[in-house]
Amino acid sequence: MWPDYYYIILVLPTLILSLLAQVSVKSTFNKYSKIKCSNNITGRDAAALLLRENGVNDVVIEAGQGSLTDHYNPGTKKIRLSEPVYGSQSIAAVGVAAHETGHAIQHAKAYGPLGLRSGLVPVANVGSSAGPWLAIIGLVSELPILLNIGIILFSVSVLFYVITLPVEFNASQRALKLLKEKNVLNAKELTGVKKVLTAAAMTYVASALTAIMSLLRLVLLSRNRGYRR
């Protein structure tokens, strides 16, 4: 196997960035999870309030396992809040719960990028797992068809990561706006929420960069081996 300098130059820095982003989001969440909201509202209650105020009545809020595993599932219309969020009255908990509620509101209002991302999930899952392997096998075995199929599949996965960015940023913007408009948190508390959500957003940015650089690496490797798509 030839030396993979593209991996070292393109992909490795983004993996380091992803690691730093993960450390940052955990550190920021832990910091603000120790600061209680002045109105004593829990993450679960904040989510329920924001859903109700936006006329979204068909979404279920559930307690989930683990930490920072919070998510909204458009297929089941369920917001699942992790243990440190569901029953907690911290600034971090309310911020994360509001963010996931933002996704539910996106769904209710037919926010385009969310629908597109949801539609890409099946192909993106296959592309992220099988795409790079098919491309590498195609390179090693000198089978251009496998290489091209792998790159195409992985391209869909990269598109998924890119579309995720506006979806996540918009959910955070909705969360901050709603928390302010409904007087759920005061100005100082909103500053803490913004820091938590910004740190979380950086993990998505880092993931998208890793995906883009990984795709670029495959394309450059294919050209260096004399293949053309």
N, C-alpha and C positions, 0 to 999 in steps of 0.2 A: 504494500500500500504506500502511495506517495505521501510525502509530508503534507499535512493539511494546514497550511499557513493561513488559509482563509478563515478557518475555525478560530485560530488564535487571534487574528486581527479583527474579525467581524463579530463573531458570536461570543467569545469569551468575555469581552468587556461588558456586553449587555447582560450576561449571566451574573456578573459581579454586581452590576447595577440592580438587577432583580433581587439579589440577596440583600443589598443595602436597603432597598425599598421595603422588603419584608421586615427587616430589623426596625426600620423607622416606623412602620405602621403599628407594629406590636408595642414599641416603646411609647408612641404617642397615645395609643388606645389605653395602655396601662396607666399612663399619667392621668388622663381625664376620666378614667373609670373610678378613680379614687376621689373625684370631686362631685359632690351631690348637687342635684338641681335645686334651685331655691323653691320651686313649687312642688317638690316631692313626687313628680310624675315618673312612672316606670317606662321602660322601653315599649312594653306591650301596650300600655295605656296611651302613649304618645302616638303609636301607629294606629290604634283604634280611633283616636280623636281626629287625626289627619284624614283617615279614610272617610269617616263620617262627614267631616266638613267639606269634603270634595264629592260627596254623593256616591261614593263607592261602597256598596252594601253587600257585594257577593264575594268578598275576599276573606279568607279565614286566616287568623293569626295563631301560629303554633309555636310551642317551645321545642327547641332542637338540642342536639348534643354538641359538645365541643366548644371551642372558642374561635371567634371570627369565621364562623361557618354560615353566617346569616345570608339569606337569599330569598328572592321571590321567584316562584315557579308559575309562569304564564299558563302552562297546561292545566294545572290543578287549581290555579288562583289561590295559592297559599303563600303567606309570608312566614318563613321559618326563622325565628330568632334564637340565637345561641344562648347558652346558660348565662354568660356575663351580661347579656343584653335584655332578655325577656323580662325578668323581674327586678332589674337594677334601676335605681333612681339616679344614676350618674349622668354627667354630661355626655360622655362617650356613648352610653347605651341609648340615650334619646336620639343622638345624632345618627347612629347606625340604623336604628329602627326607622327614623324618618327617611333615610336614604332608601331603604328597602320599600318603604311606602311610596316613595317617589317612583319606583319601578312599577308598582301596582297601578298608580295613577297614569303613568305612561301607557300601560296596557289598556286601561279603561278609556283613554282618550285617543287610542289608535296611533300612538307615536310611531312614525314610520321606521326609524332605525331599529327600534326594539322588535318590531315584526320581522324585519329583514334578518336580524341576528337570530331570532328564534327559528326562522326557516332554514338557516344555514347550519344549525346545530348538528343534524345527522351526518351531512357530508363533511363538515369541519372535524367531527370526531374521527371519522375514517381518515381524513387527510392528515391530521396531526399525528396519528399513530402509524399509519401505513405509508403515507407519502414519502417521508425521508428515507425509510428503509428501502422502498422500491427504487428510489432515485439512486441510492448508494449501491444497491445490487446491480442496477443498470450500468453504473459506472464501472464497477469491478468486473462484471461479466461482459462489458462492452455490448450491451443490448440497448440501443437508443430508445426503443419503444417503452421499455420499463422505466428508463430515466425520465422520459417525457411524461408518462402517466404519473410517476411519483411527483414531479414538479407541479403538474396541473392540480393534483389532489392537495398538495401542500399549499398551493396558492389560495385555494378556497379557505383553508384553515387560517392563513395570514389575513385574508379578507375579513374573516370572523373577528380576529383580534383587533383589526383596525376599526370596524364598525362598533365594537364594544366601547371604544373611547367616547364617542359622543353620547352613547346610551348612559354610561356611568357619570360623565360630567353633567349631563342634563338632570339625572336623578339627584345628584348632590345639590345642584342649583335649586331644584324644586324643594328639596328638604330644607335648605336654609331659608328660602322665601316663605315657606309655609310656617316654619317654626317662629319666624319673625312676625308674620301677619296675624297668626293666631295667638300671639303672646305666650307661647309655650316656654320660651327661654328669654332671658334678658340679653342685652348687648354683649356683656362680658362672657356669658355662657355661649352665645352664638360664635364668638371668636374661637372658643375651645372646640366647638363642633366643626368649624371650618378647618381647623388644623388637623383634626382626626380624619375628615373626609378627603382633605388634600393629600395626606399621607397615604390613604387607601388608594386614591386615584393614581398615585405614582407607581403603584404595583402594576396597574393595568398598562400604563405607559411603558414600563420596563418590559412587560410581557409582549407588547406589540412590537417594540424594538427588537427583541430577541427573535420573534417570528420573522420579521422583515429581513434581518441580517442573516438568518438561517436560510431563507429562500434565496437571497442574493448569493450566498455561499454556494448553494447547489447550482445556480445558474452559471456562476463563474467557473465552477469545477467542470460543468458540462462543456463549456466553451474551450477550456484548456485541454479537454480530452478530444476535441475535434468534432463534437456533436453540435447539431443545430436543431432548434425546436421547430 
